[in-house]
Amino acid sequence: MKRSIFNNLSVVALAFAMTFASCTSDEPALLNSDVQENLEVGILKGRLDSDVTLDASITYKLTSSFIVPEGYTFTIPAGTKIEALEGGTDVYIAVLQGGAININGTQSSPVVISTASGEANGWGGLTICGYATTSAGVNAEAEVGGFIYGGSNDADSSGAISYLQIAGTGAQINSESQYNGISFYSVGSGTSVSNIAVLNGADDGVEFFGGAVSVTNLYVENVQDDAIDWTEEWSGNIRNAYISNTEAGFSTVFEGDKANGNPTFDNITAVSTVGGTALQFKATSGGTITGLSLVGYDVDLDMKDGGDVANVTFAQGYTPVALTVDQATDGYFYALNTSAISTVTAADFPWVDTDVSFESNLLQGAVTGDVTLDASIAYTLSSSYIVQDGGKLTIPAGTKITARDGGTGVYIAVLQGGEIDIQGTAANPVVMSSASGEPGDWGGLTLCGNATTSAGAGAEAEIGGFIYGGTDDADSSGSIKYLVIKGTGAQINSESQYNGVSFYAVGSGTTVENVSVINGDDDGVEFFGGTVSVSNLYLENNSDDSIDWTESWSGSVTNAYISHSVAGFSTVFEGDKANANPTFTNITAISTVGGTALQFKATSGGTISNLYLEGYDTNIDMRDDGPLANVVIEGAAATTTAAYNTGTQVDVTSWTWVNAGL
């Protein structure tokens, strides 16, 4: 049996705190704004208070409970993949009475919900609660989550499910109960359910608690309890089912319990390579079965509590077929008329992938160990991709990453203690860009280190709320060589935007050379304290500042070429706060649209050698009337009247890598 696995490049476990949400009516609800913010970064958690439709281009992470309450609809389009965190009973999707779920998979693009490993007992599965009748009565309480279910409307609709594959369910609730792949609590016949597959569940594949819902085209493989379980007088139908058991110790193919609501089953095939029991009926349960094939079971029929075998009707076209019955110590064995054998085979379910993997080209989640990308793969950055403390992300030469046009939800970040190793070359730079490369499409690259900053140790970044700052000025966040970034600068709030590359207290042990930032909607690069230095920097048409620094950054920039051909940018340089005297060597900035070149706020400054400015309306702007003596250019204090056009221009004719695209 193949197991569902996820490529380690795209589905490393998220380091998000899980919030356990109880399932009763007094459950604390996340406001929809929070749900929407989570969705923007590919996270499913919380309780809806509006209709939500997912985006099939995003691989979502189900990190906690996701609840659809009365009055709201949750829509999952064809091809959507959802990775459930292996969080046991804390992680599940539930549709409450009056809520609706529409899973719109297709044969070529089913919807997949699974843990990373696809192994049993990883998460809680899907639960749907309706208003149909159940022998448990109106407003019964489910064993799963304490949800309320049951009513008087057998035609009730909880939505529609088509082409859904679920794996790795069955988390243990208590000593008596576990989650199923899909639990149908009093779900009505108005709910459409077709083409569903449940693999590797630690409990049942599907279980019906009363209700009248029917299922067409059901595939169940290696669930540890019952493939199809029902109780409380479920009266629906299953048409065309294939059940496979290749792991010993499961319970049954069918388990019917309590009074007989006479559900019907048409065309059922079950195959076991490990023996076991096929059909089990408890209490007075039963049903009508038309078209049945059982292969490899030790016991075909087990009337567990000595119930009347007449409650179980085998039929050919609903005409009773004569049966040969042999009494045995471990159950009844039925030799069925061959004309009543099911014709369903595994080949009828070509869309079921028993070795499903989330696309290896998707980058999202957290890097907690060593992850190396493959330059032959065209990657998509669909959400946040965060290198955690102790993690290392290696990106080889020639790798291309297309960032989804998802604004602030799409970025790469390296946290304190993490490392990034970008190994581009002049012939094969690493490229990160949105598809169009337009300003503001995505969030860019952020590095957080342990070097000093005037914001203090343990400061909180405006980007992502990440923590930065410490006492190690020689700290290393890795190495960046030959990197091209386009289309960054997504708007965080009215005051803040992402930069092309943001350096938060990054130390001098970090190597940064040959970096190009083009079409950023905020700064090209910004330094928040730290001691990191950069060489060979190309910055073109960044809407705010090409090079921005604050919080006493004390590093250097050597060989920088800045180009402005789009009006409305802010500056070439913007230095802010106290002056830690960063140094700049060989700086060329050329504008065809005027604007301001070098701006210094508060008491900021720096030392600049070999400066060439061309085409700016203002060359030096001491924004807050700080001392010009803090700005030393060519060995002398800056003046606001000098042209600064006598330096030797940085020759970028050999920098052919700077405009590499996707």
Stockholm file with secondary structure:
# STOCKHOLM 1.0

chainA/1-662         MKRSIFNNLSVVALAFAMTFASCTSDEPALLNSDVQENLEVGILKGRLDSDVTLDASITYKLTSSFIVPEGYTFTIPAGTKIEALEGGTDVYIAVLQGGAININGTQSSPVVISTASGEANGWGGLTICGYATTSAGVNAEAEVGGFIYGGSNDADSSGAISYLQIAGTGAQINSESQYNGISFYSVGSGTSVSNIAVLNGADDGVEFFGGAVSVTNLYVENVQDDAIDWTEEWSGNIRNAYISNTEAGFSTVFEGDKANGNPTFDNITAVSTVGGTALQFKATSGGTITGLSLVGYDVDLDMKDGGDVANVTFAQGYTPVALTVDQATDGYFYALNTSAISTVTAADFPWVDTDVSFESNLLQGAVTGDVTLDASIAYTLSSSYIVQDGGKLTIPAGTKITARDGGTGVYIAVLQGGEIDIQGTAANPVVMSSASGEPGDWGGLTLCGNATTSAGAGAEAEIGGFIYGGTDDADSSGSIKYLVIKGTGAQINSESQYNGVSFYAVGSGTTVENVSVINGDDDGVEFFGGTVSVSNLYLENNSDDSIDWTESWSGSVTNAYISHSVAGFSTVFEGDKANANPTFTNITAISTVGGTALQFKATSGGTISNLYLEGYDTNIDMRDDGPLANVVIEGAAATTTAAYNTGTQVDVTSWTWVNAGL
#=GR chainA/1-662 SS CCCCCCCTTTCCCCCCCCCCCCCSTTCCCCCHHHHHHHHHTTEEEEECSSCEECCTTSEEEEEEEEEECTTCEEEEETTCEEEECSCGGGCEEEECTTCEEEEECCSSSCEEEECSSCCTTSBCCEEEECSSCCTTCTTEECTTTTCEECCSCTTCCCEEEEEEEEESBCCBCSSSCBCCSEEEESCCTTSEEEEEEEESCSSCSEEEESSCCCEEEEEEECCSSEEEEEETTCCCEEEEEEEEECSTTCCEEEEECSSCCCCEEEEEEEEESSCCEEEEECTTCCEEEEEEEEESCSEEEEETTCCCGGGEEEEETTEECCCEEEEETTEEEEECCGGGCCCCCGGGCTTCCTTCCCCTTEEEEEECSEEECCTTSEEEEEEEEEECTTCEEEEETTCEEEECSCGGGCEEEECTTCEEEEECCSSSCEEEEESSCCTTSSCCEEEECSSCCTTCTTEECTTTTCEECCSCTTCCCEEEEEEEEESCCCBCSSSCBCCSEEEESCCTTSEEEEEEEESCSSCSEEEESSCCCEEEEEEECCSSEEEEEETTCCCEEEEEEEEECSTTCCEEEEECSSCCCCEEEEEEEEESSCCEEEEECTTCCEEEEEEEEESCSEEEEETTCCCGGGEEETTEECCSSCCCCCSCCCCCTTCGGGGCCC
#=GC SS_cons         CCCCCCCTTTCCCCCCCCCCCCCSTTCCCCCHHHHHHHHHTTEEEEECSSCEECCTTSEEEEEEEEEECTTCEEEEETTCEEEECSCGGGCEEEECTTCEEEEECCSSSCEEEECSSCCTTSBCCEEEECSSCCTTCTTEECTTTTCEECCSCTTCCCEEEEEEEEESBCCBCSSSCBCCSEEEESCCTTSEEEEEEEESCSSCSEEEESSCCCEEEEEEECCSSEEEEEETTCCCEEEEEEEEECSTTCCEEEEECSSCCCCEEEEEEEEESSCCEEEEECTTCCEEEEEEEEESCSEEEEETTCCCGGGEEEEETTEECCCEEEEETTEEEEECCGGGCCCCCGGGCTTCCTTCCCCTTEEEEEECSEEECCTTSEEEEEEEEEECTTCEEEEETTCEEEECSCGGGCEEEECTTCEEEEECCSSSCEEEEESSCCTTSSCCEEEECSSCCTTCTTEECTTTTCEECCSCTTCCCEEEEEEEEESCCCBCSSSCBCCSEEEESCCTTSEEEEEEEESCSSCSEEEESSCCCEEEEEEECCSSEEEEEETTCCCEEEEEEEEECSTTCCEEEEECSSCCCCEEEEEEEEESSCCEEEEECTTCCEEEEEEEEESCSEEEEETTCCCGGGEEETTEECCSSCCCCCSCCCCCTTCGGGGCCC
//
